[in-house]
Amino acid sequence: MVAIEIILFRNAMTLEEQQKWWLEDHAPIARAMPGLLGYTINLAGKGENGEEPDICGTDTLTFASWEAAM
């Protein structure tokens, strides 16, 4: 099994806008990848004092083999 971990860094959008784009626009494309066995998104949250995170979150794509991932 191969797991590919991706960090999505922040862009000019607000955290909420970027995460909405990720969940509603990008995730359906990723889930349709041939050979994909699993797809997990971990959204970043704001800090205890409301400070913005440096990343939007991470995701993990899981495949049966490196060949399947390619």
Secondary structure as the mmCIF struct_conf table of DSSP 4:
data_model
#
loop_
_struct_conf.conf_type_id
_struct_conf.id
_struct_conf.beg_label_comp_id
_struct_conf.beg_label_asym_id
_struct_conf.beg_label_seq_id
_struct_conf.end_label_comp_id
_struct_conf.end_label_asym_id
_struct_conf.end_label_seq_id
STRN STRN1 VAL A 2 PHE A 9
BEND BEND1 ALA A 12 MET A 13
HELX_RH_AL_P HELX_RH_AL_P1 LEU A 15 TRP A 21
HELX_RH_PI_P HELX_RH_PI_P1 TRP A 22 HIS A 26
HELX_RH_AL_P HELX_RH_AL_P2 ALA A 27 ARG A 31
TURN_TY1_P TURN_TY1_P1 ALA A 32 ALA A 32
BEND BEND2 MET A 33 MET A 33
TURN_TY1_P TURN_TY1_P2 PRO A 34 GLY A 35
STRN STRN2 LEU A 36 LEU A 43
TURN_TY1_P TURN_TY1_P3 GLU A 48 ASN A 49
HELX_LH_PP_P HELX_LH_PP_P1 GLU A 51 PRO A 53
BEND BEND3 ASP A 54 ASP A 54
STRN STRN3 ILE A 55 PHE A 63
BEND BEND4 ALA A 64 SER A 65
HELX_RH_AL_P HELX_RH_AL_P3 TRP A 66 ALA A 69
#
